[in-house]
Structure formats: C-alpha cells, structure tokens
Amino acid sequence: MGKSKDGGICANWETTHVMLFCDLCSREIDLGNRPTTHFNKEGWGNLVKNFKDRTGLEYSRAQMKNKWDQLKRDWKLWRELKRGETGLGWNPTKRTIDASDDWWKERIEMIPNAKKFRFGGIAPELEEKLDKMFSLVVATGENVWMPSSGELPGLFSQAETLSEEPDDQINDSNNSQTNANEDLNSGTPGQSSHSGAASKRKRKGKRHEMGTKQVMLAHVEKLFSSSEAIMQRVTAPVFFDLLALLEQHHGLRGTQRTPAGEVLAIKIYILGHNETFRKSGERFQHSTETLSRLFMIGLKALTSLSIHNIAPIDPQFRTISSHIRTDDRYMPFFKDCIGAIDGTHVDARIVVENQVPYIGRHGSTTQNVMAVCDFNMCFTYVVPGWEGSAHDTRIYHRAIRDPQSKFPFPPEGISHYLLRYADLLIVFANV
C-alpha cells in the first residue's frame, strides 16, 4: 500500500468503505456532532477511530475530510443533474440514470461537470445515505424562482381556496346572538323576535357595505401617517392606482369582510415596516391566521406584477441608453453595454433546523440574490431564493445555462453586460 504526502497510507476508497463511511457519518450526525457544515473535533475523532476499528485502516482526519468534501460535490452535481426531472429510472448495467442520449446531451451542455455520471452515477442506496448527510447543510437552489419564468411559484397553491376570517366570524356570530337576545327582551307586541333579528342584521349589513370604503381609507391614512419613509415612496394616489392595476390584471381580491384595498394596505404595511403578524393584527383588527392568509393574497398579486415588470423594455436591445449616448465619459466606449449584473445578500428568516445552508461568511441567514439592471436603474432580471452559502458563480452559471431560467441574453454581436463579482469588473459578451 502506498504512502501519502504526510507519511500515512494512501486512502483507497472501495465501495464497501464508502458505504461504511456514510453510515459512520450518519451516526455522528444523529449524535449532534455536525453543528454546521462539517463535524466538530469530537465527530472527526470518532470517525477516524470507528473507521479503523471496523476496517483496520488508519485514515487521517484530513483524508476523511477530503472524502466528505468529494462526496458533497458529487451529491450537489447529482442533484443538479436530476433537478426538475420525474420518472427517471436506474440502469443497473451502466450504473447510472436510465435516459436517452438526447437527454444526456442536453443536461451535460447545461451542467458540464456532470459528464462523469454518464457511465457511472450514484447508486440509489448511496444516494439515500448522502441525502441524510447533506440535505440540510448544502445549498441546492430548490427554492429558486425567477419572474422571467412566467409562472407563479408553487407556494401560492395553498392560498387558492380562501375561507372567511375565523375571528370575524366569531365576532359576527356573537353580535348576532346579542342582537337576538335584545330582541327577545325588548320585542314589540305582535312582532316576532326572528323578524327583529333579521331586520337588525339587514341594517348592519347595509352599514357594513357603506362603511367598507371608509374603513379602508382609514387604514390607508394610518399606513401613510405611520412611516415617513413609506409616505415618500407610496402616496395615496399611487396606492389607489396600484390597487386598480392589481385588481384588474393580477388577481388581487378581498374576502367577504375584507376589501381588496385593505389586503393591499396590510401587505404594504408588513413589508414596509418588517412587521410581525401579531402587531399587524392589532393595527388591522384581524387574527394572525387571517393576516397570514390575506398577506399571501397580496403577495401573490405583487408576484404576478413582477412577472410583467421585471423584464427588458426592448428584448432585442436595439437602442443605446441615453445615459451612455449623452455622456462623453462612456460614449463610445460603452455604447454596446446594455446593463449590469451583480449579487447581493438579503436577510432571511429561516426555521432553526434549516438555517445552515443560509448562513454565509458573515454568520447571518441570508438569500444570495443575483440581479440585472439597465441604465434606467430598472431591474430586468432577478434570481431570488438561493441559500446564502451558495457561491455567486454557481448562481450565475445556472442562470445562463438553464433554458428554463430564460436569461435575457444580449443579441448576437458585441452587446454585453457588466458583471461585478469579488470587486472585479468583468465584461460578459454574447458573441
């Protein structure tokens, strides 16, 4: 057996050794010795000791870590290769995915590094073990959604069927019972209590219809008066123009007791103030469960609006931006530049058990968002949803290689974007 650079034995990872290594890793994970993306000191020590006891091979911690990292890279590639595909089989002869040559050609063009899986993939029994090892600590991009896709994300399927607000129903039923009791106690001779209750409910319904607009206007007035920053961005005329646009073209609607305007006001209030449902419920007098459903209605409408707004004004980029054409500092050097690409991290609120992939180099949970803007400072392409630990180049490569991303490529010729990654300005050209 050969020697490694540090004088130890060279690691020869046979299939049985890999399966055993995965089982030992899963055991350490169950014991809580993987607090982040790697094992702690105790976890690595247990791996080295237990692996030696089971195989007689004394691999170092560095060799164990190298194998862990290699399995993680392979697992990420394998998941990316199978992303969005259903019904893929396993070819036991070729030991890889059972798919046509055309499918493999298309996927390898999209993911060049996955070529090594063409005639030797990850077996289902090993994939199951790797899922446990890496599924909660590795960025996969499974929650990525792009407005350019032209489709709403799947999370809105739960908000399709809407019921009445439970808290409002309880209040109305209590009020109806109170009105009925009052009618019984003070009913007029010759008039039934049922007719009196019905009359009161009818008058209450009319008052409710008459007061809906006033209540919504009051909420809007409170919304604008509560934050000077929001007043500078959204004035009352802009609010009502946005309301009309969302109602007519993007499916914004209210419920029986909550008008669409109040739904939009709730949405803007929560987003503008980064407010919780509990405090928002106190302001708008709804339960947190009702606020959650109304928030999803407003979010769905604004998401639909983003599909139409976040796109190039001219997909063929036939004109030169006036910001370049009229400035001698840029013209003619940047006459073919059509926009800029950059990334940013946006704070994310993630449940504790799913936080690890979202923790970046600064130690906080974020989403890594790539965006493209033109010289009018308008976004033309956005990729939200990537975990904070995902590298910028990984996000960029998927965006330009995946046909479903519908990246706004420059026309063939010399048009180009400006990319800024790691403080470097790079020219991306589609020649």
Protein Blocks (a to p, Z undefined) as FASTA:
>chain_A
ZZdfkopacddddfklmmmmmmmmmmmmmnopafblbccfklmmmmmmmmmmmnopacdf
klmmmmmmmmmmmmmmmmmmmgoiahiacdfklopacddfklmmmmmmmmmmlmmmmnoc
cdfklmmmmmmmmmmmccehlmgccfklopacfklmmmmpccddfklmmmmmmmmmmmmm
mmmmmccehiafklmmmmmmmmmmmmmmmmmmmmmmmmmmmmmmmpmklmmmmcfklmmm
mmmmmmmmnopacdfklcfklmmmmmmmmmmnopafklmmmmnopafklmmmmmmmmmmm
mmmmmmmmnccfblnopaccfklmmpmklpcklmmpgbdcddddddddddfklmmmmpcf
kopacddddddddfkopafbdcehiafklcfklmmmmmmmmmklopacddehjbccddde
ehiacddddZZ
